[in-house]
Amino acid sequence: MPSQYFDVSSLEIPDSIKTQLADPHFNIPGQIDVLLGAEVSYSIFSGQRYPLSDCAILRRTTLGWVLAGKTFLSSAHVNNESPSHHPNINSALALLSTKSETLRQEEAEVERHFLRTVCRDENGRFVVRLPLRQPIDELGDSRCMAVNA
């Protein structure tokens, strides 16, 4: 949560990630909905990252994508306000529970995919088909790099 507003126009956030941000208004100061302890916060991060610059990165969580890093605010502002009870804490926790359930369903599907497709090749190495989410709307332009590698 920033201490003051900052302009996000210089951040080149892909449209596919913009629609999945944990907080679409992350650049606007506001009340903190909930504080998560380390035992919870580390468990909600997935391995997906999207670097925006040398100083900022998007990280995927079960709550959506979050921005980490410097925001390059022109001046620092210290907030001396006392914390208060947020009336929507139950809805925030319910959202966390819903997102966690969705993740568990996705993890179960990935495990089923693994069990369906795992085998050993003639050299004894394990082979597993990569899981692809359906439908595949757009593929990247990596064929040339793969052929030249």
Contacts in CASP RR format, 6 or more apart in sequence:
PFRMAT RR
TARGET T0000
AUTHOR 0000-0000-0000
METHOD contacts of the structure
MODEL  1
MPSQYFDVSSLEIPDSIKTQLADPHFNIPGQIDVLLGAEVSYSIFSGQRY
PLSDCAILRRTTLGWVLAGKTFLSSAHVNNESPSHHPNINSALALLSTKS
ETLRQEEAEVERHFLRTVCRDENGRFVVRLPLRQPIDELGDSRCMAVNA
1 26 0 8 1.000
1 29 0 8 1.000
1 30 0 8 1.000
1 32 0 8 1.000
2 26 0 8 1.000
2 27 0 8 1.000
2 28 0 8 1.000
2 29 0 8 1.000
2 71 0 8 1.000
2 73 0 8 1.000
3 29 0 8 1.000
3 73 0 8 1.000
3 76 0 8 1.000
3 77 0 8 1.000
3 78 0 8 1.000
3 79 0 8 1.000
4 29 0 8 1.000
4 73 0 8 1.000
4 75 0 8 1.000
4 77 0 8 1.000
5 27 0 8 1.000
5 28 0 8 1.000
5 29 0 8 1.000
6 27 0 8 1.000
6 71 0 8 1.000
6 72 0 8 1.000
6 73 0 8 1.000
7 27 0 8 1.000
8 26 0 8 1.000
8 27 0 8 1.000
11 52 0 8 1.000
11 53 0 8 1.000
11 56 0 8 1.000
11 67 0 8 1.000
12 52 0 8 1.000
13 21 0 8 1.000
13 52 0 8 1.000
13 58 0 8 1.000
14 50 0 8 1.000
17 50 0 8 1.000
17 58 0 8 1.000
17 65 0 8 1.000
18 24 0 8 1.000
20 64 0 8 1.000
20 65 0 8 1.000
21 64 0 8 1.000
21 65 0 8 1.000
21 66 0 8 1.000
22 61 0 8 1.000
22 63 0 8 1.000
22 64 0 8 1.000
22 65 0 8 1.000
22 66 0 8 1.000
23 66 0 8 1.000
26 66 0 8 1.000
26 67 0 8 1.000
27 71 0 8 1.000
31 84 0 8 1.000
31 86 0 8 1.000
32 83 0 8 1.000
32 86 0 8 1.000
33 86 0 8 1.000
33 88 0 8 1.000
33 89 0 8 1.000
33 92 0 8 1.000
34 86 0 8 1.000
34 89 0 8 1.000
34 92 0 8 1.000
34 93 0 8 1.000
34 96 0 8 1.000
36 44 0 8 1.000
44 61 0 8 1.000
44 62 0 8 1.000
44 63 0 8 1.000
44 96 0 8 1.000
44 100 0 8 1.000
45 59 0 8 1.000
45 60 0 8 1.000
45 61 0 8 1.000
46 59 0 8 1.000
46 60 0 8 1.000
46 61 0 8 1.000
46 62 0 8 1.000
47 59 0 8 1.000
47 60 0 8 1.000
48 59 0 8 1.000
48 60 0 8 1.000
49 57 0 8 1.000
49 58 0 8 1.000
49 59 0 8 1.000
49 60 0 8 1.000
50 57 0 8 1.000
50 58 0 8 1.000
50 59 0 8 1.000
50 65 0 8 1.000
51 57 0 8 1.000
51 58 0 8 1.000
52 58 0 8 1.000
52 67 0 8 1.000
55 69 0 8 1.000
55 70 0 8 1.000
55 72 0 8 1.000
56 67 0 8 1.000
56 68 0 8 1.000
56 69 0 8 1.000
56 70 0 8 1.000
56 71 0 8 1.000
57 67 0 8 1.000
57 68 0 8 1.000
57 69 0 8 1.000
58 65 0 8 1.000
58 66 0 8 1.000
58 67 0 8 1.000
58 68 0 8 1.000
59 65 0 8 1.000
59 66 0 8 1.000
59 68 0 8 1.000
62 96 0 8 1.000
62 99 0 8 1.000
62 100 0 8 1.000
62 102 0 8 1.000
62 103 0 8 1.000
63 95 0 8 1.000
63 96 0 8 1.000
63 99 0 8 1.000
64 99 0 8 1.000
86 92 0 8 1.000
109 131 0 8 1.000
110 131 0 8 1.000
113 129 0 8 1.000
113 131 0 8 1.000
114 128 0 8 1.000
117 128 0 8 1.000
117 129 0 8 1.000
118 126 0 8 1.000
118 127 0 8 1.000
118 128 0 8 1.000
119 126 0 8 1.000
119 127 0 8 1.000
120 126 0 8 1.000
120 127 0 8 1.000
121 127 0 8 1.000
END
